[in-house]
């Protein structure tokens, strides 16, 4: 069981077995494990001492205690409980599932904020200027490098946080992404500018701590402790006001994951504008991003007005000779 996954409620063994089962199947189940830790802690705080005391009313009270304003977030938490208790029922650990709460109806899909190159550069500059604080060294270079690989290479935040010093292959210009989402490994190539930035960052890390081993976290501001996704997101949110971003109509406030989305959209835009057919390259981008199937990548084709306009222009260029021929 990973560190920090100790459960203390009457469901402790069942939760641990459920998570172990999912991970044997190749699922990482990190966000699900976090949700189940919250539920386990809630049961302990309510002094629930028997499985029979976990009632539909208790489940509803737990869900109410966790503010989830977004239907998708609420439904995810509810779904984790559904899957846990369905699994427990199938193995006759509990007689029936107490999860009876209905899902919430989702509203319109969130429109992500896509960073153009200029605001992305300003974000990197702000990150580079972060001062050190007691107990946290190299904050500026570290967060600058983190946001650079998120925006410049389209990494997931969790992937960036899990990188080690040895995962930067400077000779082949590759990042080695290990045991990522869906239990996959992949190689992410980078160009000269990204390579130069990583070289500078690695040099500063090694000057600060010459004894760094290859398995040491690549991104760390405290000795031996890798950055967490939560810390990266927190710093990102603190820097946002200084960017003075104007939200397009219908777009949601920027999230750190939008840096990855921005990489995908900017790549597709670049292809459209240089005459490359994205349909022929979508599988390449899907592999680069670590998507299981190209359909997951295809959603980026309609994510911004610029991208839709570029696609429309491409279609018009394709269709115009046909229309002219018909009119003749």
C-alpha beads as a LAMMPS data file, in Angstrom:
LAMMPS data file: protein, C-alpha beads

328 atoms
327 bonds

1 atom types
1 bond types

-500.0 500.0 xlo xhi
-500.0 500.0 ylo yhi
-500.0 500.0 zlo zhi

Masses

1 110.0

Atoms # bond

1 1 1 0.000 0.000 0.000
2 1 1 1.465 3.417 -0.953
3 1 1 2.595 5.740 1.826
4 1 1 -0.271 7.824 3.172
5 1 1 -2.927 5.219 2.344
6 1 1 -3.711 3.952 5.798
7 1 1 -7.395 3.534 6.547
8 1 1 -8.950 3.340 9.998
9 1 1 -12.717 2.954 9.574
10 1 1 -14.677 -0.339 9.538
11 1 1 -14.237 -0.189 5.740
12 1 1 -10.429 -0.036 5.986
13 1 1 -9.710 -3.558 4.738
14 1 1 -12.368 -3.365 2.028
15 1 1 -11.039 -0.052 0.692
16 1 1 -7.463 -1.345 0.688
17 1 1 -8.468 -4.528 -1.161
18 1 1 -10.538 -2.543 -3.662
19 1 1 -7.622 -0.212 -4.472
20 1 1 -5.196 -3.127 -4.729
21 1 1 -7.570 -4.874 -7.158
22 1 1 -7.815 -1.811 -9.391
23 1 1 -4.054 -1.318 -9.426
24 1 1 -3.416 -4.937 -10.353
25 1 1 -5.536 -4.181 -13.423
26 1 1 -3.164 -1.333 -14.306
27 1 1 -5.205 1.563 -12.923
28 1 1 -3.341 4.141 -10.867
29 1 1 -6.490 5.227 -9.014
30 1 1 -4.833 8.206 -7.306
31 1 1 -7.782 10.608 -7.312
32 1 1 -10.094 7.744 -6.347
33 1 1 -7.802 6.814 -3.455
34 1 1 -7.877 10.432 -2.267
35 1 1 -11.696 10.430 -2.350
36 1 1 -11.802 7.183 -0.364
37 1 1 -9.399 8.596 2.223
38 1 1 -11.859 11.449 2.708
39 1 1 -14.713 8.980 3.129
40 1 1 -12.704 6.816 5.544
41 1 1 -11.818 9.896 7.621
42 1 1 -15.475 10.967 7.634
43 1 1 -16.510 7.569 9.020
44 1 1 -13.869 7.810 11.748
45 1 1 -14.914 11.350 12.686
46 1 1 -18.563 10.227 12.914
47 1 1 -17.456 7.289 15.072
48 1 1 -19.000 4.741 12.728
49 1 1 -17.911 1.420 14.207
50 1 1 -19.754 -1.167 12.063
51 1 1 -20.509 -1.738 8.390
52 1 1 -24.234 -1.878 9.063
53 1 1 -24.062 1.724 10.298
54 1 1 -23.106 2.940 6.805
55 1 1 -26.570 3.872 5.577
56 1 1 -27.875 5.789 2.551
57 1 1 -28.447 8.744 4.876
58 1 1 -24.817 8.641 5.997
59 1 1 -23.617 8.512 2.376
60 1 1 -25.819 11.514 1.533
61 1 1 -24.478 13.401 4.553
62 1 1 -20.900 12.702 3.471
63 1 1 -21.582 13.966 -0.040
64 1 1 -23.169 17.101 1.395
65 1 1 -20.112 17.650 3.610
66 1 1 -17.855 17.794 0.559
67 1 1 -18.682 20.997 -1.362
68 1 1 -18.772 20.068 -5.034
69 1 1 -20.231 22.955 -7.012
70 1 1 -19.387 21.373 -10.351
71 1 1 -21.729 18.473 -11.272
72 1 1 -18.843 16.570 -12.817
73 1 1 -16.838 16.738 -9.571
74 1 1 -19.841 15.668 -7.494
75 1 1 -20.633 12.805 -9.856
76 1 1 -17.010 11.635 -9.773
77 1 1 -17.079 11.418 -5.970
78 1 1 -20.440 9.641 -6.092
79 1 1 -19.138 7.273 -8.770
80 1 1 -16.131 6.293 -6.654
81 1 1 -18.466 5.293 -3.823
82 1 1 -20.706 3.401 -6.255
83 1 1 -17.767 1.401 -7.600
84 1 1 -16.416 0.665 -4.133
85 1 1 -19.697 -0.654 -2.756
86 1 1 -20.595 -2.565 -5.931
87 1 1 -17.219 -4.306 -5.629
88 1 1 -17.827 -5.036 -1.929
89 1 1 -21.296 -6.437 -2.683
90 1 1 -19.917 -8.670 -5.449
91 1 1 -17.493 -10.175 -2.932
92 1 1 -20.174 -10.461 -0.221
93 1 1 -18.281 -8.127 2.107
94 1 1 -21.448 -6.053 2.444
95 1 1 -24.984 -7.249 1.749
96 1 1 -26.137 -4.287 -0.354
97 1 1 -24.854 -0.935 -1.505
98 1 1 -25.950 2.046 0.615
99 1 1 -25.196 4.460 -2.230
100 1 1 -28.579 5.748 -3.388
101 1 1 -27.899 9.444 -4.054
102 1 1 -28.727 10.573 -7.601
103 1 1 -26.168 12.058 -9.931
104 1 1 -26.321 15.743 -10.741
105 1 1 -27.216 16.918 -14.194
106 1 1 -24.205 18.360 -15.932
107 1 1 -24.483 21.802 -17.474
108 1 1 -22.675 23.036 -20.534
109 1 1 -19.189 21.639 -20.996
110 1 1 -16.404 23.787 -19.615
111 1 1 -14.587 25.823 -22.246
112 1 1 -10.892 25.732 -21.330
113 1 1 -8.680 28.809 -21.416
114 1 1 -6.040 28.481 -24.119
115 1 1 -2.785 30.329 -23.506
116 1 1 -1.371 32.131 -26.523
117 1 1 2.442 32.333 -26.626
118 1 1 2.678 35.864 -25.199
119 1 1 0.712 35.295 -21.933
120 1 1 2.512 31.974 -21.582
121 1 1 5.858 33.821 -21.748
122 1 1 4.643 36.281 -19.106
123 1 1 3.650 33.370 -16.866
124 1 1 7.144 31.887 -17.216
125 1 1 8.731 35.253 -16.431
126 1 1 6.616 35.660 -13.305
127 1 1 7.481 32.140 -12.192
128 1 1 11.194 32.771 -12.747
129 1 1 10.976 35.775 -10.428
130 1 1 9.601 33.876 -7.440
131 1 1 11.894 34.448 -4.460
132 1 1 13.241 31.735 -2.214
133 1 1 11.677 31.399 1.236
134 1 1 12.990 29.676 4.356
135 1 1 13.129 25.945 3.693
136 1 1 12.389 26.273 -0.026
137 1 1 15.257 26.955 -2.430
138 1 1 15.334 27.607 -6.187
139 1 1 11.617 28.396 -6.319
140 1 1 11.957 30.666 -9.356
141 1 1 14.006 28.322 -11.571
142 1 1 11.932 25.319 -10.478
143 1 1 8.477 26.724 -11.213
144 1 1 9.738 28.331 -14.414
145 1 1 10.956 24.905 -15.583
146 1 1 7.745 23.154 -14.489
147 1 1 5.460 25.547 -16.359
148 1 1 7.775 25.426 -19.375
149 1 1 7.475 21.645 -19.761
150 1 1 3.709 21.787 -19.160
151 1 1 3.201 24.397 -21.880
152 1 1 6.056 23.474 -24.198
153 1 1 5.704 19.678 -24.107
154 1 1 2.085 19.141 -23.057
155 1 1 2.893 17.057 -19.988
156 1 1 0.286 16.290 -17.358
157 1 1 1.046 17.981 -14.032
158 1 1 1.413 14.585 -12.356
159 1 1 3.923 13.522 -15.028
160 1 1 6.075 16.588 -14.476
161 1 1 6.002 16.094 -10.701
162 1 1 7.102 12.460 -11.002
163 1 1 10.150 13.157 -13.180
164 1 1 13.555 12.359 -11.711
165 1 1 16.968 13.756 -12.567
166 1 1 17.730 10.587 -14.526
167 1 1 14.578 10.938 -16.619
168 1 1 16.168 13.774 -18.596
169 1 1 18.120 12.137 -21.422
170 1 1 20.220 15.078 -22.587
171 1 1 22.027 13.131 -25.307
172 1 1 18.905 11.897 -27.087
173 1 1 16.902 15.028 -26.080
174 1 1 14.161 13.018 -24.424
175 1 1 12.114 13.059 -21.261
176 1 1 11.324 9.569 -19.995
177 1 1 7.780 9.527 -18.648
178 1 1 7.319 6.463 -16.445
179 1 1 4.199 4.703 -15.179
180 1 1 1.932 7.512 -16.179
181 1 1 -1.846 7.486 -16.612
182 1 1 -3.124 4.026 -17.623
183 1 1 0.204 2.549 -16.413
184 1 1 2.054 3.510 -19.609
185 1 1 5.632 4.666 -20.198
186 1 1 6.565 6.952 -23.090
187 1 1 9.404 9.054 -24.474
188 1 1 8.823 12.778 -25.052
189 1 1 11.379 14.433 -27.365
190 1 1 12.275 18.089 -26.898
191 1 1 13.970 20.665 -29.112
192 1 1 17.076 22.810 -28.657
193 1 1 15.398 25.660 -26.754
194 1 1 13.724 23.333 -24.271
195 1 1 16.988 21.419 -24.006
196 1 1 18.921 24.595 -23.215
197 1 1 16.386 25.555 -20.537
198 1 1 16.600 22.104 -18.934
199 1 1 20.414 22.198 -19.078
200 1 1 20.435 25.508 -17.196
201 1 1 17.979 24.213 -14.640
202 1 1 19.885 20.951 -14.093
203 1 1 23.124 22.885 -13.683
204 1 1 21.559 25.072 -10.982
205 1 1 20.148 22.037 -9.184
206 1 1 23.542 20.340 -9.161
207 1 1 25.349 23.490 -8.008
208 1 1 22.871 23.733 -5.165
209 1 1 23.219 20.010 -4.299
210 1 1 26.219 18.298 -5.948
211 1 1 25.234 14.921 -4.425
212 1 1 21.939 14.617 -6.323
213 1 1 21.343 11.056 -7.515
214 1 1 19.574 10.076 -10.731
215 1 1 16.508 8.986 -8.758
216 1 1 16.182 12.375 -7.013
217 1 1 13.084 14.397 -7.984
218 1 1 13.708 16.669 -10.940
219 1 1 11.408 19.386 -9.623
220 1 1 11.923 19.998 -5.919
221 1 1 12.233 23.059 -3.715
222 1 1 12.725 21.125 -0.478
223 1 1 15.533 18.571 -0.171
224 1 1 14.377 15.107 -1.248
225 1 1 10.713 16.106 -1.592
226 1 1 9.192 16.289 -5.057
227 1 1 6.681 18.993 -5.932
228 1 1 3.067 17.962 -5.600
229 1 1 0.322 18.643 -8.118
230 1 1 -1.428 20.703 -5.469
231 1 1 1.623 22.940 -4.944
232 1 1 2.046 23.495 -8.690
233 1 1 -1.635 24.405 -9.005
234 1 1 -1.459 26.723 -5.999
235 1 1 1.507 28.677 -7.375
236 1 1 -0.157 28.853 -10.802
237 1 1 -3.307 30.373 -9.281
238 1 1 -1.283 32.920 -7.279
239 1 1 0.470 34.129 -10.426
240 1 1 -2.691 34.466 -12.544
241 1 1 -3.887 37.911 -11.333
242 1 1 -0.611 39.517 -12.407
243 1 1 -1.168 38.288 -15.989
244 1 1 -4.303 40.408 -16.448
245 1 1 -5.905 37.824 -18.720
246 1 1 -9.141 38.612 -20.544
247 1 1 -11.427 35.594 -20.595
248 1 1 -13.109 34.862 -23.935
249 1 1 -16.918 34.610 -23.775
250 1 1 -17.948 31.349 -22.114
251 1 1 -14.421 30.368 -21.077
252 1 1 -13.666 29.260 -17.540
253 1 1 -10.901 30.806 -15.418
254 1 1 -7.542 29.256 -16.306
255 1 1 -6.403 26.070 -14.592
256 1 1 -2.915 24.654 -14.614
257 1 1 -4.112 21.730 -16.791
258 1 1 -4.970 24.312 -19.449
259 1 1 -1.235 24.615 -20.179
260 1 1 -1.353 21.048 -21.536
261 1 1 -4.507 21.823 -23.509
262 1 1 -2.803 24.938 -24.875
263 1 1 0.108 22.865 -26.142
264 1 1 -2.292 20.599 -28.046
265 1 1 -4.323 23.455 -29.522
266 1 1 -1.260 25.503 -30.500
267 1 1 0.214 22.429 -32.207
268 1 1 -2.981 21.892 -34.219
269 1 1 -3.135 25.591 -35.124
270 1 1 0.463 25.490 -36.314
271 1 1 -0.338 22.513 -38.511
272 1 1 -3.401 24.174 -40.004
273 1 1 -1.513 27.400 -40.720
274 1 1 1.406 25.627 -42.400
275 1 1 -0.834 23.495 -44.607
276 1 1 -0.421 20.224 -42.707
277 1 1 -3.564 18.089 -42.473
278 1 1 -4.162 17.519 -38.723
279 1 1 -6.171 14.396 -39.537
280 1 1 -2.999 12.796 -40.869
281 1 1 -1.009 13.784 -37.769
282 1 1 -3.573 13.273 -35.035
283 1 1 -2.223 9.854 -34.102
284 1 1 1.251 11.393 -33.695
285 1 1 -0.072 14.047 -31.326
286 1 1 -2.139 11.464 -29.448
287 1 1 0.970 9.338 -28.887
288 1 1 3.022 12.367 -27.832
289 1 1 0.385 13.365 -25.258
290 1 1 0.026 9.827 -23.930
291 1 1 -3.630 9.432 -24.905
292 1 1 -4.920 5.883 -25.165
293 1 1 -6.868 6.612 -28.352
294 1 1 -6.923 9.458 -30.920
295 1 1 -10.543 10.271 -30.036
296 1 1 -9.263 11.752 -26.763
297 1 1 -7.032 14.096 -28.777
298 1 1 -9.676 14.975 -31.358
299 1 1 -11.631 17.063 -28.808
300 1 1 -8.942 19.742 -29.160
301 1 1 -9.970 20.270 -32.791
302 1 1 -12.979 22.366 -31.726
303 1 1 -11.682 23.999 -28.567
304 1 1 -11.074 27.587 -29.764
305 1 1 -12.505 30.051 -32.247
306 1 1 -9.066 30.412 -33.877
307 1 1 -8.892 26.682 -34.447
308 1 1 -12.409 26.560 -35.862
309 1 1 -11.630 29.502 -38.129
310 1 1 -8.450 27.821 -39.364
311 1 1 -10.355 24.611 -40.013
312 1 1 -13.097 26.553 -41.800
313 1 1 -10.540 28.314 -43.978
314 1 1 -8.968 25.000 -44.873
315 1 1 -12.358 23.559 -45.801
316 1 1 -13.164 26.594 -47.967
317 1 1 -9.846 26.229 -49.792
318 1 1 -10.710 22.586 -50.394
319 1 1 -14.328 23.197 -51.391
320 1 1 -13.912 26.305 -53.599
321 1 1 -12.555 24.482 -56.695
322 1 1 -15.384 21.953 -56.413
323 1 1 -18.044 24.677 -56.168
324 1 1 -16.549 26.524 -59.118
325 1 1 -16.542 23.346 -61.198
326 1 1 -20.213 22.644 -60.377
327 1 1 -21.254 26.193 -61.295
328 1 1 -19.639 25.824 -64.695

Bonds

1 1 1 2
2 1 2 3
3 1 3 4
4 1 4 5
5 1 5 6
6 1 6 7
7 1 7 8
8 1 8 9
9 1 9 10
10 1 10 11
11 1 11 12
12 1 12 13
13 1 13 14
14 1 14 15
15 1 15 16
16 1 16 17
17 1 17 18
18 1 18 19
19 1 19 20
20 1 20 21
21 1 21 22
22 1 22 23
23 1 23 24
24 1 24 25
25 1 25 26
26 1 26 27
27 1 27 28
28 1 28 29
29 1 29 30
30 1 30 31
31 1 31 32
32 1 32 33
33 1 33 34
34 1 34 35
35 1 35 36
36 1 36 37
37 1 37 38
38 1 38 39
39 1 39 40
40 1 40 41
41 1 41 42
42 1 42 43
43 1 43 44
44 1 44 45
45 1 45 46
46 1 46 47
47 1 47 48
48 1 48 49
49 1 49 50
50 1 50 51
51 1 51 52
52 1 52 53
53 1 53 54
54 1 54 55
55 1 55 56
56 1 56 57
57 1 57 58
58 1 58 59
59 1 59 60
60 1 60 61
61 1 61 62
62 1 62 63
63 1 63 64
64 1 64 65
65 1 65 66
66 1 66 67
67 1 67 68
68 1 68 69
69 1 69 70
70 1 70 71
71 1 71 72
72 1 72 73
73 1 73 74
74 1 74 75
75 1 75 76
76 1 76 77
77 1 77 78
78 1 78 79
79 1 79 80
80 1 80 81
81 1 81 82
82 1 82 83
83 1 83 84
84 1 84 85
85 1 85 86
86 1 86 87
87 1 87 88
88 1 88 89
89 1 89 90
90 1 90 91
91 1 91 92
92 1 92 93
93 1 93 94
94 1 94 95
95 1 95 96
96 1 96 97
97 1 97 98
98 1 98 99
99 1 99 100
100 1 100 101
101 1 101 102
102 1 102 103
103 1 103 104
104 1 104 105
105 1 105 106
106 1 106 107
107 1 107 108
108 1 108 109
109 1 109 110
110 1 110 111
111 1 111 112
112 1 112 113
113 1 113 114
114 1 114 115
115 1 115 116
116 1 116 117
117 1 117 118
118 1 118 119
119 1 119 120
120 1 120 121
121 1 121 122
122 1 122 123
123 1 123 124
124 1 124 125
125 1 125 126
126 1 126 127
127 1 127 128
128 1 128 129
129 1 129 130
130 1 130 131
131 1 131 132
132 1 132 133
133 1 133 134
134 1 134 135
135 1 135 136
136 1 136 137
137 1 137 138
138 1 138 139
139 1 139 140
140 1 140 141
141 1 141 142
142 1 142 143
143 1 143 144
144 1 144 145
145 1 145 146
146 1 146 147
147 1 147 148
148 1 148 149
149 1 149 150
150 1 150 151
151 1 151 152
152 1 152 153
153 1 153 154
154 1 154 155
155 1 155 156
156 1 156 157
157 1 157 158
158 1 158 159
159 1 159 160
160 1 160 161
161 1 161 162
162 1 162 163
163 1 163 164
164 1 164 165
165 1 165 166
166 1 166 167
167 1 167 168
168 1 168 169
169 1 169 170
170 1 170 171
171 1 171 172
172 1 172 173
173 1 173 174
174 1 174 175
175 1 175 176
176 1 176 177
177 1 177 178
178 1 178 179
179 1 179 180
180 1 180 181
181 1 181 182
182 1 182 183
183 1 183 184
184 1 184 185
185 1 185 186
186 1 186 187
187 1 187 188
188 1 188 189
189 1 189 190
190 1 190 191
191 1 191 192
192 1 192 193
193 1 193 194
194 1 194 195
195 1 195 196
196 1 196 197
197 1 197 198
198 1 198 199
199 1 199 200
200 1 200 201
201 1 201 202
202 1 202 203
203 1 203 204
204 1 204 205
205 1 205 206
206 1 206 207
207 1 207 208
208 1 208 209
209 1 209 210
210 1 210 211
211 1 211 212
212 1 212 213
213 1 213 214
214 1 214 215
215 1 215 216
216 1 216 217
217 1 217 218
218 1 218 219
219 1 219 220
220 1 220 221
221 1 221 222
222 1 222 223
223 1 223 224
224 1 224 225
225 1 225 226
226 1 226 227
227 1 227 228
228 1 228 229
229 1 229 230
230 1 230 231
231 1 231 232
232 1 232 233
233 1 233 234
234 1 234 235
235 1 235 236
236 1 236 237
237 1 237 238
238 1 238 239
239 1 239 240
240 1 240 241
241 1 241 242
242 1 242 243
243 1 243 244
244 1 244 245
245 1 245 246
246 1 246 247
247 1 247 248
248 1 248 249
249 1 249 250
250 1 250 251
251 1 251 252
252 1 252 253
253 1 253 254
254 1 254 255
255 1 255 256
256 1 256 257
257 1 257 258
258 1 258 259
259 1 259 260
260 1 260 261
261 1 261 262
262 1 262 263
263 1 263 264
264 1 264 265
265 1 265 266
266 1 266 267
267 1 267 268
268 1 268 269
269 1 269 270
270 1 270 271
271 1 271 272
272 1 272 273
273 1 273 274
274 1 274 275
275 1 275 276
276 1 276 277
277 1 277 278
278 1 278 279
279 1 279 280
280 1 280 281
281 1 281 282
282 1 282 283
283 1 283 284
284 1 284 285
285 1 285 286
286 1 286 287
287 1 287 288
288 1 288 289
289 1 289 290
290 1 290 291
291 1 291 292
292 1 292 293
293 1 293 294
294 1 294 295
295 1 295 296
296 1 296 297
297 1 297 298
298 1 298 299
299 1 299 300
300 1 300 301
301 1 301 302
302 1 302 303
303 1 303 304
304 1 304 305
305 1 305 306
306 1 306 307
307 1 307 308
308 1 308 309
309 1 309 310
310 1 310 311
311 1 311 312
312 1 312 313
313 1 313 314
314 1 314 315
315 1 315 316
316 1 316 317
317 1 317 318
318 1 318 319
319 1 319 320
320 1 320 321
321 1 321 322
322 1 322 323
323 1 323 324
324 1 324 325
325 1 325 326
326 1 326 327
327 1 327 328
